Amino acid sequence: MSESQTNPAVRTVTSTQSEMTEIILPNDTNTLGSLLGGRLMHFIDLTAAMAAYRLSRANVVTAAMDHIDFIRPVRLGDLLTLRSSVNRAFNTSMEVGVKVWAENTRTGEVAHVASAYLVFVAVDERGRLQKVPQVQPETPDEVRRYEGALRRREHREAENSLRKQAKQISAALQEAASR
Ligand SMILES: CC(C)(COP(=O)(O)OP(=O)(O)OC[C@H]1O[C@@H](n2cnc3c(N)ncnc32)[C@H](O)[C@@H]1OP(=O)(O)O)[C@@H](O)C(=O)NCCC(=O)NCCS
């Protein structure tokens, strides 16, 4: 029996998997008939939140969305499918991966159009941080994503601390210049 079956504080990646399909309508597109980047980010945020809710069974807020590559345009009338799952849970935060495909409804061609990693944090009704259950990876792909999530977290923490230092230096320079 796996740990996720015996320990309720541990859940499988599969139990967090979520999917959303949208048809791309004129309101979603720019003047060239391509899906707006901001609209795609909105769909990504929603699909990722579904996986975070399924893991935490709590309120979740988006803490970060990593770099996104828009690999190819999504056209008016395409069917957009987004799939998400929690890669790894930490203390109160969890990393969710989202992969997006577009299907041309006339030819049936399906193409990978974007991928993203997001971090969600579980909070209660007053915004206080909540501990989340751990994730037990089961397949080789899930183990790869689980290990990658720790590296990405370390990378985010290093970037955040560099940004904080840059802010402090800039504030100190401004103060010195104003004297
Ligand atoms: C996300 C938020 C709850 C974190 O609160 P905080 O007081 O800064 O919390 P802490 O610094 O103690 O960190 C708590 C957790 O969040 C993670 N976290 C905080 N900021 C983060 C960031 N920028 N990127 C990734 N993770 C982050 C920490 O790593 C920590 O994770 P852990 O408990 O698993 O180790 C808070 O910054 C917030 O409410 N932000 C606004 C969220 C929002 O409005 N999102 C858009 C709408 S949903």
The ligand as a Tripos MOL2 file, in Angstrom:
@<TRIPOS>MOLECULE
LIG
   48    50     1     0     0
SMALL
NO_CHARGES

@<TRIPOS>ATOM
      1 C1          1.2440   34.6020   -1.2920 C.3       1 LIG1
      2 C2          1.1290   35.1820    0.1090 C.3       1 LIG1
      3 C3         -0.0690   34.5570    0.8280 C.3       1 LIG1
      4 C4          2.4210   34.7970    0.8700 C.3       1 LIG1
      5 O1          2.3210   35.3910    2.1240 O.3       1 LIG1
      6 P1          3.6340   35.7890    2.9660 P.3       1 LIG1
      7 O2          3.2150   36.3570    4.2380 O.co2     1 LIG1
      8 O3          4.5660   36.5140    2.0850 O.co2     1 LIG1
      9 O4          4.1540   34.3560    3.2990 O.3       1 LIG1
     10 P2          5.5910   33.7850    3.5820 P.3       1 LIG1
     11 O5          6.7250   34.6460    3.1580 O.co2     1 LIG1
     12 O6          5.5660   33.3160    5.0000 O.co2     1 LIG1
     13 O7          5.5720   32.4950    2.6310 O.3       1 LIG1
     14 C5          4.5370   31.5500    2.7100 C.3       1 LIG1
     15 C6          4.6950   30.5760    1.5870 C.3       1 LIG1
     16 O8          4.4980   31.2570    0.3520 O.3       1 LIG1
     17 C7          5.6090   31.0680   -0.5050 C.3       1 LIG1
     18 N1          5.7830   32.2990   -1.2680 N.ar      1 LIG1
     19 C8          5.6470   33.5600   -0.8200 C.ar      1 LIG1
     20 N2          5.9050   34.4300   -1.8080 N.ar      1 LIG1
     21 C9          6.2180   33.6960   -2.8970 C.ar      1 LIG1
     22 C10         6.5960   34.0080   -4.2260 C.ar      1 LIG1
     23 N3          6.7080   35.2720   -4.6490 N.pl3     1 LIG1
     24 N4          6.8410   32.9940   -5.0820 N.ar      1 LIG1
     25 C11         6.7380   31.7160   -4.6680 C.ar      1 LIG1
     26 N5          6.3880   31.3400   -3.4250 N.ar      1 LIG1
     27 C12         6.1390   32.3310   -2.5520 C.ar      1 LIG1
     28 C13         6.7800   30.8140    0.4420 C.3       1 LIG1
     29 O9          7.8070   30.0940   -0.2010 O.3       1 LIG1
     30 C14         6.1080   29.9950    1.5290 C.3       1 LIG1
     31 O10         5.9680   28.6540    1.0870 O.3       1 LIG1
     32 P3          6.0850   27.4110    2.1320 P.3       1 LIG1
     33 O11         5.1870   27.7110    3.3010 O.co2     1 LIG1
     34 O12         5.5780   26.2250    1.3680 O.co2     1 LIG1
     35 O13         7.5180   27.2970    2.5140 O.co2     1 LIG1
     36 C15         0.9900   36.7450    0.1020 C.3       1 LIG1
     37 O14         2.1650   37.2930   -0.4600 O.3       1 LIG1
     38 C16        -0.2230   37.2080   -0.6850 C.2       1 LIG1
     39 O15        -1.3310   37.1800   -0.1760 O.2       1 LIG1
     40 N6         -0.0030   37.6600   -1.9300 N.am      1 LIG1
     41 C17        -1.0960   38.1240   -2.7810 C.3       1 LIG1
     42 C18        -1.7080   36.9210   -3.4670 C.3       1 LIG1
     43 C19        -2.7240   37.3480   -4.4790 C.2       1 LIG1
     44 O16        -3.4730   38.2960   -4.2710 O.2       1 LIG1
     45 N7         -2.7260   36.6420   -5.6440 N.am      1 LIG1
     46 C20        -3.5360   37.0060   -6.7630 C.3       1 LIG1
     47 C21        -4.9630   36.7090   -6.5760 C.3       1 LIG1
     48 S1         -5.3260   35.0730   -6.1030 S.3       1 LIG1
@<TRIPOS>BOND
     1     1     2 1
     2     2     3 1
     3     2     4 1
     4     2    36 1
     5     4     5 1
     6     5     6 1
     7     6     7 2
     8     6     8 1
     9     6     9 1
    10     9    10 1
    11    10    11 2
    12    10    12 1
    13    10    13 1
    14    13    14 1
    15    14    15 1
    16    15    16 1
    17    15    30 1
    18    16    17 1
    19    17    18 1
    20    17    28 1
    21    18    19 ar
    22    18    27 ar
    23    19    20 ar
    24    20    21 ar
    25    21    22 ar
    26    21    27 ar
    27    22    23 1
    28    22    24 ar
    29    24    25 ar
    30    25    26 ar
    31    26    27 ar
    32    28    29 1
    33    28    30 1
    34    30    31 1
    35    31    32 1
    36    32    33 2
    37    32    34 1
    38    32    35 1
    39    36    37 1
    40    36    38 1
    41    38    39 2
    42    38    40 1
    43    40    41 1
    44    41    42 1
    45    42    43 1
    46    43    44 2
    47    43    45 1
    48    45    46 1
    49    46    47 1
    50    47    48 1
@<TRIPOS>SUBSTRUCTURE
     1 LIG1         1 GROUP 0 **** ****
